[in-house]
Amino acid sequence: MRKVLPAFLIFASLFNISCSSLRVGIELLFRELDGEGMIQNEPHVKAYLEAILLTPEKYNITAYSRKVFSPDVNTSTSIFHSFYVISSNEMPFFFTLSYSGTRKMPRSDGAWVINTNSDILSYISFWYGINEWGVQEIIVNNGINTEMTILNVIYRIDNNYRYFYRDHIKNIEFMENCITAIENSLVENY
């Protein structure tokens, strides 16, 4: 920890990060990520998605991009995150779906998760117009095909895709990050 904190402080000073941003960044850097819990929960995520596949026409799926951390941390090209929002056409509810690394390392196990706090908070902020997280909808001309997109997510779960932070640069087979997982699983209506 002693070597990481000075490196982070130097990084923060080089990019003129404010004190509040620095505090949030340090908290995020050392916060315990329950990666094992995410892996153990992934079968439940899969079962939920398979239940939607019984009547996919009753659901709508949209995709979004946002800042990774919080409203307190300035954006740069390296700190974005993508997620889906799946809503019911018949009932007023929604849930978020995203792909995440399970350890704070460039390469780790990956897991699909539902309703992470940051996805929910950022989407609600976007929906009510505050948009502190810089959320933007990923525009798809003909809309997203719910059934095929969910089948792609389930395929990734079944084939144990791993998480690689820089996958958008290296494009390693069976490895994705939160952005490429959305890009590669999304299927446009035709």
Secondary structure by P-SEA (a helix, b strand, c coil): caaaaaaaaaaaaaacccaaaaaaaaaaaccccaaaaaaaaaaaaaaaaaaaacccccbbbbbbccccccccccccccbbbbbbbbbbccccccccccccccccccccbbbbbcccaaaaaaaaaaaacccccccccccccccccaaaaaaaaaaaaaabbbbbcccccccccccccaaaaaaaaccccc
